[in-house]
Amino acid sequence: MNRRQFVCAAATAYVGISRVLAAAKYDLIIKGGRVVDPSHKLNAIRDVAVADGRIVAIEEAISANATETANASETMDARGKLVVPGLIDIHTHATRTKDGPALCLADGVTGLIDAGSQGADRIEEAIAVAKSAPQQCRVLINIGRAGIIPEGDTMDINRADVAAARDAIGRNREMIAGVKARLSRDVAGPNDFEVLKRAQQVASAFYLPVMIHMGQTVSPLPKLLALLKAGDIVTHMFAPPPNSIIDDNGHILPEVLAARRRGVLFDLGNGRTGHLRWDIAERVLQAGFLPDTLSTDWTPEGRSAQVIDFPNVMSKFLLLGMSLDQVIACATLHASRAFPVFRNRGMLKVGAPADVAVLELREGMFEFVDNYGNQRTGRERLFPSATVLAGKRVVDRTTPTAPPAL
Ligand SMILES: [Zn+2]
C-alpha cells in the first residue's frame, strides 16, 4: 500500500466508524411536532434527532435506538406542538437580574442580547451576568457611561464618553456585541444627533453595529437615520409620533426605505412605555413594511405586564396579521443574522447546534395590550412548552415526568 492508498483507506475507515457511532445513539428525539423552520421553508410534522449537541436528523419518523437499550435515546412527545429553532431575542435587559437569562431560557430563548442596560462605568456587572448565562448572551454597551438612568442617559452630553466606551470594549471585546444609543426626548433631549455620532465613533473602531432606540426624538428621524450604516439596528420601529417611521398619510418615510435598502435592520422592541401602539403597527404592516426582527425589550417587571414572555410578544403579530412562518422567522433566522455570535443558530438544519424551542399554539380568546393601555383580543397565543439547549432538555412542560422547569 503506498502512502496515498493508505490515506484513502484510513479516511474510509474513519467515515465508516463515525457512521456506526452516529447510528448507535441519538441523545434525544423530539417526536411528532410540527417543525417550523423558515431557514429552509419547512412547515411539516417531523421528528428531530439530536446527538452531541447538534441536530443530526429531521425526518418523518425516527425510531429510538432499539438495539442499544443501555443507551436508549430520550424522547420528547411534541405531538400537537410547534418545534422551532431556539428563539433569539436581540433586545432585552436580562442582565439586570442574575436569573434573567435563565427566566428567558424557560420561555424558549436560547440566545439573547442585553441592549444597553449598562454603560462604561458598570459594564462589568452586565457582563458577569451574561457570562454566567446558560445560553449565548452578549451585551450592547450604552453610550451613556452611567447606563440607563432616570434623569436621561445622555441628557448631560458629557456622559456620552467615547474614550470610556472604547476602553470598556477593549477590555471586553468578546462580550460586547455593539453600542446602544437611546435617543428619545426624555433620554437624550436635544443631544440625540451628537449622541449617535459618538456612538458611531465608538462602534466603527471595532466594526460593531449600533442599535438606536427611536421614537419621540427631538431631531427628525431622517436626520438620525442618515448616520446609520449596514448592520445597524433601529429598535422600537412602531413607536408613535413624533418622529415615527410612517407619515400621516400612511406612507413609510423614504429615508426609512432607503435605510432598509442599505442594510439597516428594523426591530420591534416591545417594552412597556411609548414603543408600541396598535394603530401605528397596523398601518406600518399595511404599508408592507414588516419587521426584520421581533424582540421583547424584556425586563423583570415586564414579566407581569405587557411583555410577559417572548412567545406572547410574537403572538401580537399573529393578531396583527403576520403569518406564523413570518413571526417565527423574525424571532429566529433573522435575529441570528443580526449578531455574529448567533451564526448557525436560528435554524434547525442537520449539523446546526441543537437549540430548540417547543411552543404550543393555543386557540381561544386572549387579551393583548399595547404600551398605551389599548386592549385587543386575539384568537391564538403561543405558549412556551419546552426548551432544548445544545442538545440538552433544560425545560420541559410537555410531560409530567420530565425534569422540572428552571
Ligand atoms: Zn430597551
Boltz pocket constraint, residues with backbone or C-beta under 6 A from the ligand:
constraints:
  - pocket:
      binder: B
      contacts: [[A, 91], [A, 92], [A, 93], [A, 115], [A, 269], [A, 271], [A, 297]]
      max_distance: 6.0
